[in-house]
Amino acid sequence: MSEMSDPTQKAVAVTASDSTSLLLNGQPPRAIYVGTGGNLNVRFGDDTSVLFTAVPSGTVLPIRPRLVMSTSTTATAIVALY
């Protein structure tokens, strides 16, 4: 089993969706990469949602959401890192 401090082993392009889960083998991603900046609306496993505003292009957010919501998300080129 890998540790959170280990390098990521998989990257998956994300299409923002209010219903498509990011869980892979039951686990959320280790981080989210935002290729083209904007707002990023995410939902975590406990059903709390957070809108990150004005995320710069090329940012890696060390967050573990279960969804990247399409509602209010304007950022693009999003990648989930596992």
C-alpha positions in Angstrom: 0.0 0.0 0.0 1.4 3.4 -0.9 1.7 6.3 1.5 0.3 9.8 0.8 3.8 11.2 0.6 4.7 8.7 -2.2 4.6 10.1 -5.8 1.3 9.7 -7.6 0.9 6.5 -9.6 -2.0 7.5 -11.9 -3.5 10.6 -13.5 -7.0 10.7 -14.9 -8.5 13.6 -16.8 -11.6 15.0 -15.0 -14.8 16.2 -16.7 -16.6 18.2 -14.1 -19.9 16.6 -13.2 -22.4 16.9 -10.3 -22.7 13.1 -10.2 -19.6 11.3 -11.6 -17.4 10.1 -8.7 -13.7 10.5 -8.6 -13.2 7.5 -6.4 -10.8 4.9 -7.7 -10.9 1.5 -6.0 -12.9 3.3 -3.3 -10.3 6.0 -2.7 -10.4 9.7 -3.6 -7.5 11.2 -5.5 -4.4 12.5 -3.6 -4.6 15.9 -5.3 -6.2 17.8 -8.1 -4.3 19.6 -10.9 -5.9 22.6 -12.5 -4.5 23.2 -16.0 -6.5 26.3 -16.9 -7.4 28.5 -14.0 -10.8 29.5 -12.8 -13.2 28.4 -10.1 -13.2 24.8 -8.8 -16.3 23.5 -7.0 -15.6 20.2 -5.1 -17.5 17.9 -2.8 -15.8 15.8 -0.2 -16.7 12.4 1.2 -18.6 14.0 4.1 -20.9 15.8 1.6 -19.4 19.3 2.3 -18.8 21.4 -0.8 -16.2 24.1 -1.2 -15.8 26.6 -4.1 -12.2 27.5 -4.7 -12.2 30.8 -6.5 -9.6 32.1 -8.9 -7.4 29.1 -8.8 -4.4 29.9 -11.0 -3.4 27.8 -14.0 -1.0 25.0 -13.2 -2.0 24.7 -9.6 -1.9 21.4 -7.7 -4.4 21.4 -4.9 -3.6 18.9 -2.1 -7.3 18.0 -1.6 -9.1 14.7 -1.8 -12.6 15.3 -3.1 -15.1 12.7 -4.3 -16.6 15.0 -7.0 -15.5 18.0 -9.1 -18.9 19.6 -9.5 -19.9 21.1 -12.9 -22.0 23.7 -11.1 -19.9 26.9 -10.6 -16.7 25.2 -11.9 -15.0 27.4 -14.6 -11.5 25.9 -14.4 -10.6 23.4 -17.2 -7.9 20.9 -18.0 -8.5 19.3 -14.6 -6.6 16.1 -13.7 -7.1 13.8 -10.7 -3.8 12.5 -9.3 -3.9 9.1 -7.5 
